[in-house]
Amino acid sequence: MDEHLLAGLHPGPLDQGLPGRESDQRDVLGERWALLVIRELLLGPKRFKHLLTALPAAGTNRLTDRLHGLEEAGIIRRTVLPPPAGVAAYELTSAGERLREPLLALGLWGLDLAPDDRIDPGTARAELIALCLTGTQAAPLDPSRRDTFEFQIGEEVFHLRLQGSSFLARSGPAPEDATLHVSCDLPTFVALALRQLSPTQALKSGLVTILQGNRSALTEVFRALGYTPTPGSAHE
């Protein structure tokens, strides 16, 4: 999500006649880094230092300003992480959560684009791909299920959890015993996400290791979540 994707969100004639809070929200969303902060919080509550680690180019002062503006606009709020952490963090409000669907749509749109040569491939994060994939789920699952699926992609760890019949991506390890815990490298995860490689093929070739759970759980995840590139796109 580069700066050019934010251009259309800068205030303009469409702001005329909006109530104060809605206009304030649109203003702050047009600020550089604001949408990227929200993107990070779509993966769950984050401490300031973790947001800065994810967005190092923002810098301490600018990140502080963006967090303040988003908080003032009612898009994020301060919270305290549950024990054993028990430390201050930021999370999305209900107004912030309403941005989930459009931001996931932007992320999926970006999957069709050719890689940007200016971006270091080593900075790619599997959890952001997983976040986008949650926007591809077409059929709801049993709403009574509370399964979690943990992924270790290189040194990166994140999990998917079922909440209200839908998958939700979250940074870090699963807070409870996971239904599935798998390990693979980033290229394998990308191939699975783009349906260029099936779970069966990945397991048979040794590209994926199941640390806990079974292959049916892995198959279920990538049957429900997966992106088929648009014809003519960079990943077709």
N, C-alpha and C positions, 0 to 999 in steps of 0.2 A: 504494500500500500504506500506508494510514493506520494510526494507533495502534490504532484499534478492531479492525483485523485481527490485531493481536498478542495481543489479550486472551485468546484461547483457548489460547495457548501458555505462559501463566504456570503455574508449578508448582502442583500440587494433589494430590488423592488418587491420581492415576495415577502419581505419582512413587514411591509406596510400593513397596518391593521391587525397585526398579531398581538395578543395579550402580552403583558410584560414578561412573564416567566418563559413563555414559548420563544419570544424574541431573544431573551438572554441565552437560552439554550442553543439557539441557532448561531448566535454570535460566538459562543465559546467553542462550538463544534468546528467552526471555521479556522480556529487558531491551530497553528502548526503543532504537531505532536498530540493534540487532544484525542483524535480518533485512535491513535496508536496506544494511548493510555487506556482507552476504553477496550480496545482489542485485548490488551493484557488482562484486564479485569473480567473479561468474558471467560477466562480460564480459572476464575476464582479469586477470592480476596488476596491482596498482595501487600507486603510491607513496602515502605518507601525504598529501601535498599534493593529489594528484588525488582521493583519497577525500574530503578536506575541501572541495574545490571542488564535488564532486557532492552533498555533504551539508552545506552551510554552516551550517544551523540546529543541527547537532549540536554545533558548537563544538570547539575543540582539545582541551580537557580531557576532555569526555565521549567524543569519538571515540577518544582514547588509551585510556581505560578500557575501551571496548567491544572494541577491538582486543586489549588485554591479556587480557580475559576469554575472547574467542573463541580466542585462541592457547592459553591455559591449558586450555581444554576440548578442544583437538585439532581444532578446526574450520577454523582457518586456520594458516598458518605464514609465517615470513619467508623471503624468497628474494632473489636478485639478478637484475635484468633482464639479458638478454643484451646484448652489445656492439651498438651503440656506447654505449648508456645506462650499463650497468654499475653501477646504483645499487640501493639496498635497496628492497624492495617487499613486499607481502603477497599471498598466493595461497591458494586453498582446498586443504585436504588431501583425501584420498579420502573422509573422513567428511563434509567440507563439500560435496563434489560430490554426495553422496547427497541433498542438499536441492534439487538442480536441478529435478527433476521436480515436487515439490510446490510450489515457488515459481513455476515457470512456469505451473502450473495456476491458482494464485492470480492471476497476472498476466492470464491469459486470462479468468478470471472477472471481473476488473476492467474488461476491455474492454466488457463488456455494461452497465456502470453508466453512469448519466448523469454528465456532467462536474460536478465539485465546484466551486461558485462561489467557494469560498475559495482555490482554487488558480489562480495566474496561468498562463493558457494559454501564455505565452511561455517557461515553464520546461519545457514538454513536450520529451522527448528521443526522437528517432527510434530510437536504438540500444536503448532499453528496449522499444520496440514490436517491433523486430527480435528481441530476446531472447525475448519472449513468442512470437513467430511460430515460433521453432525448436521450440516445444512442439507445433506443429500438424502436423509432418511425419508422414504416415501410412505412406508406402512408403520403404524404404531405397534408397539409390542405390548405384552400383558402389563397393565399399569400397576399390578401388585408386585412385580419383580423389582428387586433392589440389587441386582448383580453389578459387580465392578470388574473391569478388564484393564489390567496394568500392562504397560508397554515399557520396555527398556530398549531405547534406540541409541546405541553407542553409550555415551555417558548421560544421556537425557532420559528422564523418567517422568511419565505422566499416566493418567488413567482416564478411562471412560466409565461413566456410571449411568445406569438406567434410572431416570427420574420422571415419573408421570408418563410412562410408556415411550419416552424418547431418550436418546443418548446425549449426555452432557460431558464435554471435555474439561478436565481439570489438571492443573500442574501438580507435579509431585506424585509420590506413591499413593496407592489406595489407602484410605484410613482404616480399612478392615481387611480381613482375608479376601483376596480377590478370587472371583470365579475362574479367571484366566490370568496367567502371568507369562508373557512371552518376551523373547529377546531377539533382535535382529539389527542390521545396520540400516542407515538412512536410505540408501538406494533401494533396498528390498522393501522398506516400508512405503516408499513413494510408488514403487511398481505395484504393490498390493492396493494402494489407495486409488491408483489410476486404472486398476483392473487389467494391467499388463501381465500380471502374475497372479495365479490363483493360490489360495492357502495350501491346497494339496500339493501343488508344484513346489511351493516354497519349502514345505516340510520335507518332501521327498528329496529335494536337492540339498538339504541341510542349511538353507539360508535363514530359516526361522527355528528357534529352539523354544519348546514349551517347558517352562520352569514349574508351572502349576496349572492344573486344569487339563483339558483334552482338546483334540482337534476340532470337535464339533462346535465348541465355544468360539474358536478362532474363525471357523467358517461362518458362524452366525454373524459375527461382527462385520466381516467384509461382504456378506450377502446383504446386510441392512445398510451398510455405509460403503460408498465407493463412487468415484466420479469417472464418467465416460467422457473423455475429451470431445469437444465440438469438432465436427469435420473441418479440416483445414487448419486446425490449431497447431501450436508448436509441439504438443504431446500426442497428436493423433497417431 
